[in-house]
């Protein structure tokens, strides 16, 4: 019986071993369903029905490295996103990471960086994102640009299609105005499909990390994907795949080859020297002397190499300390040098961009690549001045200069980019100040010349009213002497409209007198008393005053405006005349409220953002609204006397002119305006904390 039990145990164990030998552990592994876009070359697409592309090769390499059992399906992108949300698939091969998507999915470390661009007809007038506000925009359904367009172009018509290829064909047929698509993949498709009537305009935007996406909290699978990516990067397999699809060529490392030839040469030399020493014992002294000379020469050479390294380090420090962006490129426009300022401005380290094509590493410069090639071809310096863009919620201007180089038969170029925003703003401020000083003198002369005849007109009109009044006995007596009565005269004047005309003369005269007073205030320094004031408190009091102003409430209800305060603590008091500063703030609030009343808001309502913070020896006050904004011409003329965008009779055009002189002339401060048409306007006032 015991023997039979032993045989039974032995048979059971043998069966288990046989089972595991026939069905290895990985046969029980989970099947990973991988999905991607069927028409998104060169990243992922169907090549004669077979999944192909950079993303496909990457996920296959990762699956192999991690021993994952995967099945790849490429289909309509919106269905891919829906499948990942519902759990019908486990991994998406490529998705741009965003804050909104992170609430539904988890993302791996990035395996690429994507940028996007505006694509339009070849003869389109659209140049930049601001031109799309009221346009018809094509996007790929559920793409990151679909989310971007819905968020930023609420007044535009958004046309969502299934694929980027369909978007290009639709745009080529001129049915819509523009398309927001991935830059590299769309250019790839344009060349593939032979579409020559479409071009890319404006600077690249929407840069994002391109990652694997998994369902939320699928931590194990996410860890395997990240580990697999790191493994194929370390083994060099990632670089081979990248080179295959994007053509980035690795530099050849000839170090081992050099060592080989050095050893190949040195061994015979050493053998020869040993043999020579053995057979020339009599010449030992001369050999020692020669050896000493060679040692000294080697020492001198090492010293020269050290000096060269120091010189190279010094030059690198000089280049890195320069405030300009400096980028070196070779004859193929691949990056060879990258200084510290370039790393700061474009947020990419030296090691991440060296060897990459300029237009891929810095998409913002993709449209300047032809200018770089022109400099390389002609050997002449090329300049592109006052390049305009947006960054950190402000307009940025840059000068770009391209210097061609030929060193030791190696051709290349150095690209220098300087931020000239502050310089242009200063020049504009100086021009504005000089213009305002000239206009101030003219305004004073005009005011005095107008004041004298105006006093006569108003005075005589008032005298006519008094001498036809029933309240004066002398008027009654004189009317009776003339054979009539003062009541008859009053009736006649009323019936003939003379009374109304006199009231009109007085009303217009008083209005003109107020304009003259503003013009004189515009041209004269204030004699008011200056005191130290808490500028944040002054701003709040003015806002309170504006919200209770009757005329203003007729135009717009201040209670419907959201107020956001961003006051830096510990702001020093400002030496100023409170009434004048309140007049400036009130003018800004009034104009902004009236402007916002004419804008239709789809999501958020009207809003003021008030900021007070320290700026060196001054205090910086910002009043920002989310109204309709201003175009560039309006920004240049906004402080000119009598310049107004309001309807006739609603404004004199002097409010901001007087405010400008109060700040710059009376308080020795600065007054600027920044705006983005259709989005926001920001007035910036700087006041000194001390006043001489």
Secondary structure, DSSP 8 states (H G I E B T S, - for coil): -HHHHHHHHHHHHHHHHHHHHHS-GGGGS-EEEEEEESEETTTEEEETTEEESHHHHHHHHHHHHHT-EEEEEEE-HHHHHHHHHHTS-SEEEEEE--TTGGGTEEE-S-SEEEEEEEEEETT----SGGGGTTSEEEEETTSHHHHHHHHH-TTSEEEEES-HHHHHHHHHTTSSSEEEEEHHHHHHHHHHHT--SEEEEEEEEEEEEEEEEEETT-HHHHHHHHHHHHHHHHHTHHHHHHHHHH--------HHHHHHHHHHHHHHHHHHHHHHHHHTGGGHHHHHHHHHHHHHHHHHHHHHHHHHHHHHHHHHHHHHHSSSEEEEEETTSBEEEE-HHHHHHHT--HHHHTTSBHHHH-GGGGGGHHHHHHHHHH---EEEEEEEEEETTEEEEEEEEEEEEEETTEEEEEEEEEE-HHHHHHHHHHHHHHHHHHHHHHHHHHHHHHHHHHHHHHHHHHHHHHHT-TT-HHHHHHHHHTTS-HHHHHHHHHHTTHHHHHHHHHHHHHHHHHHHHHHHHHHS------EEE-HHHHHHHHHHHHHT-HHHHHH--GGGSEEEEEE-TT---EEE-HHHHHHHHHHHHHHHHHHHHTS--SSS--EEEEEEEEETTEEEEEEEE-SS---HHHHHHTTSTT---S-TTS--S-HHHHHHHIIIIIS--EEEEEEETTTEEEEEEEEESS--
